Amino acid sequence: MIVRLVGGPLGGRELSTTPGAWAGGWLTAGDADWGLYVPVHRVPVTGVVLAEIRATAPRRR
């Protein structure tokens, strides 16, 4: 399954190794802030899931 992240610190990135259903979660990469992403739409033909940002939290220092 491919999950495309929309908005927030990880907007435009993809997760391509998620098996089965994806319920969302807090994600970060490198120096980016944490973002809570939740799935909002699934394209039935391709199986691609769009996930939108719901909340952000500053990175831990």
C-alpha positions as CSV (number, residue, x, y, z in Angstrom):
1,M,0.0,0.0,0.0
2,I,1.2,3.5,-0.7
3,V,0.3,6.3,1.7
4,R,0.7,9.9,0.4
5,L,1.0,12.6,3.1
6,V,-0.7,15.9,2.5
7,G,0.3,19.1,4.3
8,G,2.4,19.6,7.4
9,P,6.1,18.9,7.9
10,L,6.0,15.8,5.8
11,G,3.6,16.9,3.0
12,G,4.5,15.5,-0.4
13,R,6.2,12.4,0.9
14,E,5.1,8.8,0.5
15,L,5.1,5.7,2.7
16,S,5.3,2.7,0.4
17,T,5.9,-0.3,2.7
18,T,2.8,-0.2,4.9
19,P,1.1,-3.7,4.9
20,G,-2.7,-3.9,5.0
21,A,-4.8,-1.1,6.4
22,W,-3.1,2.0,7.8
23,A,-4.8,3.8,10.8
24,G,-2.5,6.8,10.8
25,G,-0.1,8.0,13.4
26,W,2.5,10.5,14.6
27,L,5.3,10.7,12.0
28,T,8.6,12.6,11.7
29,A,11.7,12.5,9.5
30,G,15.1,14.0,10.1
31,D,14.7,17.5,11.6
32,A,11.0,17.9,10.7
33,D,8.4,18.5,13.4
34,W,6.1,15.6,14.4
35,G,2.8,15.5,12.5
36,L,-0.3,13.5,13.2
37,Y,-1.5,12.1,9.9
38,V,-4.8,10.3,9.4
39,P,-6.2,8.6,6.3
40,V,-9.0,10.5,4.6
41,H,-9.4,8.9,1.2
42,R,-8.5,5.7,-0.6
43,V,-8.4,5.4,-4.4
44,P,-10.0,2.0,-5.0
45,V,-8.4,1.4,-8.4
46,T,-4.8,1.9,-7.2
47,G,-5.1,1.4,-3.5
48,V,-3.3,4.7,-2.8
49,V,-4.3,6.3,0.5
50,L,-4.2,10.0,1.1
51,A,-3.4,11.1,4.6
52,E,-3.9,14.7,5.9
53,I,-2.2,16.4,8.7
54,R,-4.4,16.9,11.8
55,A,-1.9,18.2,14.4
56,T,1.7,19.1,14.8
57,A,4.1,19.0,17.7
58,P,7.5,20.6,17.9
59,R,10.5,18.3,17.5
60,R,12.1,17.2,20.7
61,R,15.5,18.8,21.5
